[in-house]
Amino acid sequence: MRRGILTVYAGPMFAGKSAHLLADTPQDDTVLCLAPAFDTRSGARIHSRTGLTRPARSVSSWPADGRDFHHILLDEGHFMIAPHYTGDVVADIESALASGIDVSVAGLDTDFLREDFIVMARLRDMADRYVSLQARCHVCNGPAMWTAKKRQTGQILETGDEELYEARCDRHWTAPS
């Protein structure tokens, strides 16, 4: 049996991670789409700003029927940690790969303080294909590698969009005050 292929799309907010995840995978019955139950912004869907969207299961643990699919897409992989995820999503992905299932994951590589999301760093280290994406800086429109939080809320792991976050380049990134 062949080992599955792990593809990871990572970068700051507004970099097109979900769009790449959806565009690079055919839409058929052999593909299972997963989204974290913690992130309720798009309902039970993977949604990109480009308009691409697919139905997805909202999960807080790896699906028991995951082995019934040929390819699993996981959006917002950085959210798949305790207390929002039961178990170790990286171990779950490794098990799927060992079973010959291809897995594609999209997620933020770093938080708004420029610290690695551990899940995404572990996936980066084991990826067969790692796609590092950039956004456009909300201040100067230059290449942006970082997610900046507009205001301090006391939360590291927090859903939000343009009301709370911006993409920023090295020159314009700042920690929230």
C-alpha atoms as an extended CHARMM CRD file, in Angstrom:
* protein
*
       177  EXT
         1         1  MET       CA              0.0000000000        0.0000000000        0.0000000000  PROA      1               0.0000000000
         2         2  ARG       CA              1.2970000000        3.4380000000       -0.8730000000  PROA      2               0.0000000000
         3         3  ARG       CA              1.6770000000        6.1020000000        1.7800000000  PROA      3               0.0000000000
         4         4  GLY       CA             -0.6310000000        9.0840000000        1.3670000000  PROA      4               0.0000000000
         5         5  ILE       CA              0.7090000000       12.4990000000        0.4190000000  PROA      5               0.0000000000
         6         6  LEU       CA              0.5450000000       15.4050000000        2.8800000000  PROA      6               0.0000000000
         7         7  THR       CA              0.1390000000       18.8870000000        1.4000000000  PROA      7               0.0000000000
         8         8  VAL       CA              0.1670000000       21.9120000000        3.7050000000  PROA      8               0.0000000000
         9         9  TYR       CA             -0.8850000000       25.4520000000        2.7380000000  PROA      9               0.0000000000
        10        10  ALA       CA              0.2650000000       27.9600000000        5.3370000000  PROA      10              0.0000000000
        11        11  GLY       CA              0.6980000000       31.6810000000        5.7560000000  PROA      11              0.0000000000
        12        12  PRO       CA             -0.9520000000       34.7080000000        7.3510000000  PROA      12              0.0000000000
        13        13  MET       CA             -4.6040000000       35.6180000000        7.2190000000  PROA      13              0.0000000000
        14        14  PHE       CA             -5.8130000000       36.8450000000        3.8160000000  PROA      14              0.0000000000
        15        15  ALA       CA             -3.1830000000       34.7830000000        1.9270000000  PROA      15              0.0000000000
        16        16  GLY       CA             -5.6140000000       32.4940000000        0.0970000000  PROA      16              0.0000000000
        17        17  LYS       CA             -4.9600000000       29.2840000000        2.0410000000  PROA      17              0.0000000000
        18        18  SER       CA             -8.5470000000       28.0030000000        1.8500000000  PROA      18              0.0000000000
        19        19  ALA       CA             -8.7770000000       28.9370000000       -1.8430000000  PROA      19              0.0000000000
        20        20  HSD       CA             -5.6570000000       26.8760000000       -2.6050000000  PROA      20              0.0000000000
        21        21  LEU       CA             -6.9580000000       23.9920000000       -0.5190000000  PROA      21              0.0000000000
        22        22  LEU       CA            -10.2070000000       23.8960000000       -2.4900000000  PROA      22              0.0000000000
        23        23  ALA       CA             -8.8180000000       24.6970000000       -5.9460000000  PROA      23              0.0000000000
        24        24  ASP       CA             -6.0710000000       22.0710000000       -5.8210000000  PROA      24              0.0000000000
        25        25  THR       CA             -8.3940000000       19.1500000000       -4.9960000000  PROA      25              0.0000000000
        26        26  PRO       CA            -11.1580000000       17.7170000000       -7.1630000000  PROA      26              0.0000000000
        27        27  GLN       CA            -14.6680000000       17.8650000000       -5.7510000000  PROA      27              0.0000000000
        28        28  ASP       CA            -16.0770000000       14.3420000000       -5.6350000000  PROA      28              0.0000000000
        29        29  ASP       CA            -17.3950000000       11.7030000000       -3.2360000000  PROA      29              0.0000000000
        30        30  THR       CA            -13.9010000000       10.3690000000       -2.4540000000  PROA      30              0.0000000000
        31        31  VAL       CA            -12.9060000000       13.6660000000       -0.7800000000  PROA      31              0.0000000000
        32        32  LEU       CA            -13.8830000000       14.4340000000        2.8270000000  PROA      32              0.0000000000
        33        33  CYS       CA            -13.8090000000       18.0950000000        3.8620000000  PROA      33              0.0000000000
        34        34  LEU       CA            -13.2780000000       18.9250000000        7.5320000000  PROA      34              0.0000000000
        35        35  ALA       CA            -13.4600000000       22.2130000000        9.4080000000  PROA      35              0.0000000000
        36        36  PRO       CA            -12.9320000000       22.8160000000       13.1240000000  PROA      36              0.0000000000
        37        37  ALA       CA            -16.1430000000       22.9110000000       15.1530000000  PROA      37              0.0000000000
        38        38  PHE       CA            -14.5490000000       25.8000000000       17.1010000000  PROA      38              0.0000000000
        39        39  ASP       CA            -14.7000000000       28.0430000000       14.0120000000  PROA      39              0.0000000000
        40        40  THR       CA            -18.3760000000       28.7780000000       13.4030000000  PROA      40              0.0000000000
        41        41  ARG       CA            -17.8800000000       31.6650000000       10.9320000000  PROA      41              0.0000000000
        42        42  SER       CA            -18.6810000000       29.6470000000        7.7860000000  PROA      42              0.0000000000
        43        43  GLY       CA            -21.0460000000       27.0600000000        9.2430000000  PROA      43              0.0000000000
        44        44  ALA       CA            -20.4230000000       23.5250000000        8.0330000000  PROA      44              0.0000000000
        45        45  ARG       CA            -18.4200000000       24.6990000000        5.0100000000  PROA      45              0.0000000000
        46        46  ILE       CA            -14.9250000000       25.4840000000        3.8720000000  PROA      46              0.0000000000
        47        47  HSD       CA            -15.2160000000       28.9840000000        2.4720000000  PROA      47              0.0000000000
        48        48  SER       CA            -12.6300000000       31.1430000000        0.7010000000  PROA      48              0.0000000000
        49        49  ARG       CA            -12.6600000000       34.8560000000        0.0160000000  PROA      49              0.0000000000
        50        50  THR       CA            -12.4480000000       34.0490000000       -3.7240000000  PROA      50              0.0000000000
        51        51  GLY       CA            -15.9290000000       32.5120000000       -3.5750000000  PROA      51              0.0000000000
        52        52  LEU       CA            -14.8560000000       28.8570000000       -3.6230000000  PROA      52              0.0000000000
        53        53  THR       CA            -16.8180000000       26.8600000000       -1.0780000000  PROA      53              0.0000000000
        54        54  ARG       CA            -17.5820000000       23.2360000000       -0.2180000000  PROA      54              0.0000000000
        55        55  PRO       CA            -19.6630000000       21.5010000000        2.4180000000  PROA      55              0.0000000000
        56        56  ALA       CA            -17.5510000000       20.2870000000        5.3300000000  PROA      56              0.0000000000
        57        57  ARG       CA            -18.0160000000       18.4150000000        8.5630000000  PROA      57              0.0000000000
        58        58  SER       CA            -17.4660000000       20.4800000000       11.6700000000  PROA      58              0.0000000000
        59        59  VAL       CA            -15.2430000000       18.3110000000       13.8530000000  PROA      59              0.0000000000
        60        60  SER       CA            -13.5690000000       18.3280000000       17.2290000000  PROA      60              0.0000000000
        61        61  SER       CA            -11.9860000000       14.8720000000       16.7360000000  PROA      61              0.0000000000
        62        62  TRP       CA            -10.8540000000       12.7840000000       13.7860000000  PROA      62              0.0000000000
        63        63  PRO       CA            -13.8300000000       11.1920000000       11.9840000000  PROA      63              0.0000000000
        64        64  ALA       CA            -14.2690000000        7.4480000000       12.5150000000  PROA      64              0.0000000000
        65        65  ASP       CA            -15.0860000000        6.9610000000        8.8270000000  PROA      65              0.0000000000
        66        66  GLY       CA            -12.0170000000        8.8720000000        7.5990000000  PROA      66              0.0000000000
        67        67  ARG       CA            -10.5640000000        5.6890000000        6.1110000000  PROA      67              0.0000000000
        68        68  ASP       CA            -13.5290000000        5.4810000000        3.7150000000  PROA      68              0.0000000000
        69        69  PHE       CA            -12.1420000000        8.4210000000        1.6890000000  PROA      69              0.0000000000
        70        70  HSD       CA             -9.1960000000        8.8230000000       -0.6810000000  PROA      70              0.0000000000
        71        71  HSD       CA             -8.4240000000       12.4150000000        0.2530000000  PROA      71              0.0000000000
        72        72  ILE       CA             -9.1410000000       14.4950000000        3.3560000000  PROA      72              0.0000000000
        73        73  LEU       CA             -9.1180000000       18.2970000000        3.3540000000  PROA      73              0.0000000000
        74        74  LEU       CA             -8.7070000000       20.0720000000        6.6820000000  PROA      74              0.0000000000
        75        75  ASP       CA             -9.1860000000       23.8260000000        6.8430000000  PROA      75              0.0000000000
        76        76  GLU       CA             -7.9880000000       26.0390000000        9.7020000000  PROA      76              0.0000000000
        77        77  GLY       CA             -5.6160000000       23.3240000000       10.9550000000  PROA      77              0.0000000000
        78        78  HSD       CA             -4.1430000000       25.6530000000       13.5900000000  PROA      78              0.0000000000
        79        79  PHE       CA             -7.4450000000       25.4110000000       15.5250000000  PROA      79              0.0000000000
        80        80  MET       CA             -7.1030000000       21.6320000000       15.9630000000  PROA      80              0.0000000000
        81        81  ILE       CA             -5.6810000000       21.7240000000       19.4900000000  PROA      81              0.0000000000
        82        82  ALA       CA             -7.0540000000       21.1980000000       22.9950000000  PROA      82              0.0000000000
        83        83  PRO       CA             -9.5750000000       22.1710000000       24.2140000000  PROA      83              0.0000000000
        84        84  HSD       CA            -11.0660000000       22.4890000000       20.7130000000  PROA      84              0.0000000000
        85        85  TYR       CA             -9.7940000000       19.1210000000       19.4430000000  PROA      85              0.0000000000
        86        86  THR       CA             -9.7610000000       15.7790000000       21.2350000000  PROA      86              0.0000000000
        87        87  GLY       CA             -6.5640000000       13.8550000000       20.5980000000  PROA      87              0.0000000000
        88        88  ASP       CA             -3.5140000000       14.7070000000       18.5030000000  PROA      88              0.0000000000
        89        89  VAL       CA             -4.4900000000       15.8120000000       14.9990000000  PROA      89              0.0000000000
        90        90  VAL       CA             -0.9250000000       15.2910000000       13.7460000000  PROA      90              0.0000000000
        91        91  ALA       CA             -0.9870000000       11.6470000000       14.8960000000  PROA      91              0.0000000000
        92        92  ASP       CA             -4.4370000000       11.2920000000       13.3100000000  PROA      92              0.0000000000
        93        93  ILE       CA             -3.0830000000       12.6600000000       10.0290000000  PROA      93              0.0000000000
        94        94  GLU       CA             -0.0510000000       10.3570000000       10.2310000000  PROA      94              0.0000000000
        95        95  SER       CA             -2.4030000000        7.3920000000       10.6380000000  PROA      95              0.0000000000
        96        96  ALA       CA             -4.4640000000        8.4810000000        7.6180000000  PROA      96              0.0000000000
        97        97  LEU       CA             -1.3010000000        8.8780000000        5.5390000000  PROA      97              0.0000000000
        98        98  ALA       CA             -0.0910000000        5.4100000000        6.5870000000  PROA      98              0.0000000000
        99        99  SER       CA             -3.4230000000        4.0540000000        5.3320000000  PROA      99              0.0000000000
       100       100  GLY       CA             -2.7730000000        5.5280000000        1.8790000000  PROA      100             0.0000000000
       101       101  ILE       CA             -5.0850000000        8.5310000000        2.2680000000  PROA      101             0.0000000000
       102       102  ASP       CA             -3.8950000000       11.8640000000        0.8840000000  PROA      102             0.0000000000
       103       103  VAL       CA             -4.3600000000       14.7560000000        3.3190000000  PROA      103             0.0000000000
       104       104  SER       CA             -4.3040000000       18.4840000000        2.5620000000  PROA      104             0.0000000000
       105       105  VAL       CA             -4.2930000000       21.0360000000        5.3830000000  PROA      105             0.0000000000
       106       106  ALA       CA             -4.6430000000       24.8230000000        5.3260000000  PROA      106             0.0000000000
       107       107  GLY       CA             -3.8780000000       27.0070000000        8.3310000000  PROA      107             0.0000000000
       108       108  LEU       CA             -2.0780000000       29.9380000000        9.8440000000  PROA      108             0.0000000000
       109       109  ASP       CA              1.6200000000       29.2520000000       10.3040000000  PROA      109             0.0000000000
       110       110  THR       CA              2.0090000000       31.8110000000       13.1120000000  PROA      110             0.0000000000
       111       111  ASP       CA             -0.2230000000       33.6430000000       15.5510000000  PROA      111             0.0000000000
       112       112  PHE       CA             -0.5680000000       37.4320000000       15.8280000000  PROA      112             0.0000000000
       113       113  LEU       CA              2.5780000000       37.5370000000       18.0140000000  PROA      113             0.0000000000
       114       114  ARG       CA              4.5680000000       35.8120000000       15.2330000000  PROA      114             0.0000000000
       115       115  GLU       CA              4.8640000000       32.5950000000       17.2460000000  PROA      115             0.0000000000
       116       116  ASP       CA              4.5100000000       29.2580000000       15.4470000000  PROA      116             0.0000000000
       117       117  PHE       CA              1.2710000000       27.3790000000       15.7900000000  PROA      117             0.0000000000
       118       118  ILE       CA              2.7620000000       24.0810000000       16.9830000000  PROA      118             0.0000000000
       119       119  VAL       CA              0.3370000000       21.9100000000       15.0080000000  PROA      119             0.0000000000
       120       120  MET       CA              1.2120000000       23.7050000000       11.7860000000  PROA      120             0.0000000000
       121       121  ALA       CA              4.9660000000       23.5760000000       12.5200000000  PROA      121             0.0000000000
       122       122  ARG       CA              4.7360000000       19.8130000000       13.0660000000  PROA      122             0.0000000000
       123       123  LEU       CA              2.7830000000       19.4040000000        9.8280000000  PROA      123             0.0000000000
       124       124  ARG       CA              5.3230000000       21.5850000000        7.9760000000  PROA      124             0.0000000000
       125       125  ASP       CA              8.1160000000       19.2900000000        9.1350000000  PROA      125             0.0000000000
       126       126  MET       CA              6.3850000000       16.1540000000        7.8280000000  PROA      126             0.0000000000
       127       127  ALA       CA              4.7670000000       17.6040000000        4.6670000000  PROA      127             0.0000000000
       128       128  ASP       CA              5.4950000000       16.0880000000        1.2900000000  PROA      128             0.0000000000
       129       129  ARG       CA              4.5070000000       19.4290000000       -0.2190000000  PROA      129             0.0000000000
       130       130  TYR       CA              4.5830000000       22.6560000000        1.7780000000  PROA      130             0.0000000000
       131       131  VAL       CA              3.1340000000       25.7720000000        0.1500000000  PROA      131             0.0000000000
       132       132  SER       CA              4.0790000000       28.9810000000        1.9730000000  PROA      132             0.0000000000
       133       133  LEU       CA              1.6990000000       31.7690000000        1.0040000000  PROA      133             0.0000000000
       134       134  GLN       CA              1.8590000000       35.5280000000        1.4600000000  PROA      134             0.0000000000
       135       135  ALA       CA             -0.8730000000       38.1240000000        1.6530000000  PROA      135             0.0000000000
       136       136  ARG       CA             -0.7970000000       41.8340000000        0.8090000000  PROA      136             0.0000000000
       137       137  CYS       CA              0.0270000000       44.1900000000        3.6650000000  PROA      137             0.0000000000
       138       138  HSD       CA             -3.0510000000       46.1260000000        4.7460000000  PROA      138             0.0000000000
       139       139  VAL       CA             -0.8440000000       49.2230000000        5.2510000000  PROA      139             0.0000000000
       140       140  CYS       CA              1.4450000000       49.3750000000        2.1850000000  PROA      140             0.0000000000
       141       141  ASN       CA              0.1310000000       46.5930000000       -0.1030000000  PROA      141             0.0000000000
       142       142  GLY       CA              3.5820000000       44.9610000000       -0.1120000000  PROA      142             0.0000000000
       143       143  PRO       CA              4.1490000000       41.2420000000        0.5160000000  PROA      143             0.0000000000
       144       144  ALA       CA              2.9150000000       40.3000000000        3.9960000000  PROA      144             0.0000000000
       145       145  MET       CA              4.0840000000       37.3000000000        5.9960000000  PROA      145             0.0000000000
       146       146  TRP       CA              2.4010000000       38.0900000000        9.2940000000  PROA      146             0.0000000000
       147       147  THR       CA             -1.0490000000       38.2730000000       10.8450000000  PROA      147             0.0000000000
       148       148  ALA       CA             -1.5230000000       41.3500000000       13.0420000000  PROA      148             0.0000000000
       149       149  LYS       CA             -4.2870000000       41.7360000000       15.5930000000  PROA      149             0.0000000000
       150       150  LYS       CA             -5.8710000000       45.1850000000       15.6810000000  PROA      150             0.0000000000
       151       151  ARG       CA             -6.5820000000       45.1810000000       19.4050000000  PROA      151             0.0000000000
       152       152  GLN       CA             -5.7070000000       43.0390000000       22.4010000000  PROA      152             0.0000000000
       153       153  THR       CA             -8.5150000000       40.7410000000       23.4720000000  PROA      153             0.0000000000
       154       154  GLY       CA             -6.6260000000       38.4740000000       25.8700000000  PROA      154             0.0000000000
       155       155  GLN       CA             -7.0310000000       35.4900000000       23.5160000000  PROA      155             0.0000000000
       156       156  ILE       CA             -4.3520000000       33.8130000000       21.3990000000  PROA      156             0.0000000000
       157       157  LEU       CA             -6.6990000000       31.4330000000       19.5940000000  PROA      157             0.0000000000
       158       158  GLU       CA             -9.6290000000       33.5240000000       18.4180000000  PROA      158             0.0000000000
       159       159  THR       CA            -11.7600000000       33.5190000000       15.2900000000  PROA      159             0.0000000000
       160       160  GLY       CA            -12.1980000000       36.7380000000       13.4220000000  PROA      160             0.0000000000
       161       161  ASP       CA            -11.7960000000       38.4790000000       10.0960000000  PROA      161             0.0000000000
       162       162  GLU       CA            -10.9960000000       42.0360000000        9.0080000000  PROA      162             0.0000000000
       163       163  GLU       CA            -12.7330000000       43.4510000000       12.0790000000  PROA      163             0.0000000000
       164       164  LEU       CA             -9.9620000000       41.9640000000       14.2320000000  PROA      164             0.0000000000
       165       165  TYR       CA             -7.0070000000       40.9920000000       12.0110000000  PROA      165             0.0000000000
       166       166  GLU       CA             -4.8730000000       42.3640000000        9.1890000000  PROA      166             0.0000000000
       167       167  ALA       CA             -2.0150000000       41.0070000000        7.1080000000  PROA      167             0.0000000000
       168       168  ARG       CA              1.2100000000       42.9270000000        7.6490000000  PROA      168             0.0000000000
       169       169  CYS       CA              4.7390000000       43.0650000000        6.2520000000  PROA      169             0.0000000000
       170       170  ASP       CA              7.8440000000       43.1380000000        8.4780000000  PROA      170             0.0000000000
       171       171  ARG       CA              7.9050000000       46.9450000000        8.4370000000  PROA      171             0.0000000000
       172       172  HSD       CA              4.2660000000       47.4030000000        9.4830000000  PROA      172             0.0000000000
       173       173  TRP       CA              3.6900000000       44.4790000000       11.8330000000  PROA      173             0.0000000000
       174       174  THR       CA              3.0350000000       45.4940000000       15.4540000000  PROA      174             0.0000000000
       175       175  ALA       CA              1.7590000000       43.6620000000       18.5060000000  PROA      175             0.0000000000
       176       176  PRO       CA             -1.7230000000       44.7520000000       19.6140000000  PROA      176             0.0000000000
       177       177  SER       CA             -1.9440000000       47.2980000000       22.3980000000  PROA      177             0.0000000000
